[in-house]
Amino acid sequence: MKPRRFKLEFYDDEGVRHSITIDGQVTREKVGKLLDLVEVMAGTPRATASVLGISPRKFDRLTSTIISELKQREFTASDAKKAFETSFPEKIPLSTVSTYLVRLVERGVLDRTETGRNVSYRVKSEEPRSLLSLRP
């Protein structure tokens, strides 16, 4: 497997910009540890949910919200929409959330289950192939 690069940037509560880079294999555990560190350094209890919120891309912010807040349970597109709107001060259309969820399923980040007309999702328990290939 070729090396990957993961770069995380955030501002703490004093406005100081921090930048952390992983050069090499990126795992969910490593990203989780970084998010924990960001929460401590940023001084905000919601830092893990919004650390990637610096990205202007809704896809990135929705993905980080799902991984940090919904990874322990099944959820619907409406649940993901609500979690996003709780974490970020903006609205996101349900159709956009549904499109992004399909992309995350295609990339191997989520499992999708259909029961009749109901569709639910779950973050895969095994390591996704690459957290860096999440770009739409």
N, C-alpha and C positions, 0 to 999 in steps of 0.2 A: 504494500500500500504506500502510495507516495505521501510525503508530508503535507499537512494542511496548515493553514494559518487562520487563527481566530483572533479578532481584535475587538476589545471592549473599551468603550470610552464613556465616562460619566462625569458629572459635576457634583461635588459635595455641597453641603449646606452653606459653605462659605464662598461658593462660586469657583473653587479650584477645580480645574480639569484634570482628571486622572485617565491614564491610558494603560491597558494591560494587553499583552499579546502572547498567544500561545503559538509557537512554531513547532509543528509536529502533529501527532495524532490527537484529535479533539474528541473527548468523550463526554457523555452526559454528566458523569461524576465531576470531571474537571470544571465544566461550566457551572455546575451547582455550587462547587466550592468558591468559584469566583463570585457568583451572585451573593453568597453568604458574606464574603469579604466586602463586597460593594455595600451591602446593607449596613455593615459596621462602619465603614468609612464615610458613607453618605449621611449617616445620622438620621435616616428616615425609615420608619417601619415598613413602608410600601416600596422600598428600593428594589427588592427582588422582583416585584411585579412590573416595575416600570424602568428597570435599568436599561433595557434596550429601547426605551421610549424616546431616546435621543434620535433614533432613526426616524426620518420623515416618512418611512414606508409603513403603511398600516399593516401590511402582511407581516413584517418583522415584529411589530408591536403585538399583533394578535398571536403570533407564534410564541413569543416570550410569555405572554399572559397565559396561554393554554398550558405551556410546559411548567410554569411556576405555580399556577393556581388550580388547574383541573387535572393534573397528572394522576391523582389517586382515585379517580372515579370516572364512570361513564358520564357523558354530557351531550347535549344537543347543540345545534347551531344557535338557538336562543340563549342557552347557558353561556356559550362562548361570547356572544354579543354583549350580554349583561356584564360578564367579567371584564371585557375590554372597556366598556363604558364606565365601569366602576374604577378602573385603573387609570384611564385617560380622560381628560376633560373635553371629549368630543364624541359625536355620534358616528356609528358605522352602520350602513344598511345591512339588513339580514341577508340579502342576496349576495353582498360582497363577502360576508362571513362564510356563507355556504360555498362560494367559489373557492375561497382560500382553504376551507376544510378539505375539499376535494383534492386540491393541490398537495396538501399535507399527506393525504392518504396515498396519492400517487408517488410521493417521495419516500414513503415508508415510515413516516413519523407517527401516523395515526392508524388505528384499525377502525373500520366502519361496520356497523351492524344494522341491518334493516329488519324490522318486525312490522309487517303490514305496511302502513304508510309512515310509520315512525322510523326515524334514522337517528342512531346514536354513535358517538365516537369515543375512543379511549386512546390515550397516549400509549404507544407500544412499550412493553416492558423491556424488550431487548434494545440494544444500542442501535440507533439509526445509522445508516451507512455514512452519512456525512451531515452534520449540522450546518455546514457551510453551503450545501447545495439547496438551501431552502428558498432561494430567490425565485420569484414567479417568472 
